[in-house]
Amino acid sequence: MDRPSPTFKALAAACIATCAIASYGTHCARPTPPPVALPAPAPSPAEYVPRSQLTPFESAVLADAESQTAQRIVYRAEYYPGGDPPARVGVCTDVAIHAFRAGGVDLKRLVNADIRDRRSSYSIRCVDHNIDYRRCRNLAVFLRHNATRLPTTKNADWRPGDIVIFDTLDNGFPNHVALVSNSVAPDGTPKIIHHIEGHYVVETPFIHVYPILYHFRWTHAYTLPTPPRHVELAGSVPTAVLAATRREKS
């Protein structure tokens, strides 16, 4: 085989050098890839009132009400000696009673004391401290006496922790209680946290799906000089009391 001529060697060497330089240059000049866009954090649910602007009472009530929506609380309208239902059982009024208690307001004591002091306002034939404070109609009377009553229109001054009392049967009588949430419904009104028969405690946007009778806000401290006396029922619970409790389904 003939040896390559010096000229061929020179041309080959030049070609190899040129390719090496071209390859090196291409590698060094490669543009930096654009940074990978990280997924944006999921937006937090819109707040009706910035949490930083809530009062300590509103914050406590809201936190407790929100926690109730995660506890799978069963709706059960029954009479319980001593008053409060067992854990994870209750009706619509129990949502507000439990949440207010977290804010330092014991509606059981306060409603029973108000019934004692203003009996004629309540139209109660037989006082029973084990159930009276859990009835929608009695809670409405108590709040008329002791809370601030506010408008019920869509653009009213709603705040988390406000109590809304509905007339779901459209007969002029209170029969459902809810707490104003801090989440915003599609129509711009705040959602509500409440307990509907057949469901767990839930947050829904239906603040105006039923006629609203009252919109209340707790704005002051209510103190008791002495705790009210509790009426203890001896023996079995009277049939009439159980029947009345089931009919109302607070």
Sequence and secondary structure as in RCSB ss.txt:
>XXXX:A:sequence
MDRPSPTFKALAAACIATCAIASYGTHCARPTPPPVALPAPAPSPAEYVPRSQLTPFESAVLADAESQTAQRIVY
RAEYYPGGDPPARVGVCTDVAIHAFRAGGVDLKRLVNADIRDRRSSYSIRCVDHNIDYRRCRNLAVFLRHNATRL
PTTKNADWRPGDIVIFDTLDNGFPNHVALVSNSVAPDGTPKIIHHIEGHYVVETPFIHVYPILYHFRWTHAYTLP
TPPRHVELAGSVPTAVLAATRREKS
>XXXX:A:secstr
     HHHHHHHHHHHHHHHHHHHHHHHT                 BSS GGGS HHHHHHHHHHHHHTTTT EE
     TTSS  TTEE HHHHHHHHHHHTT  HHHHHHHHHHHSHHHHT SS  TTTGGG HHHHHHHHHHHSEE 
  STTS   TT EEEE TTSSSS  EEEEEEEEE TTSSEEEEEE TTS EEEES TTSS EEEEEE  S    S
S        SS  HHHHHHHHHH  
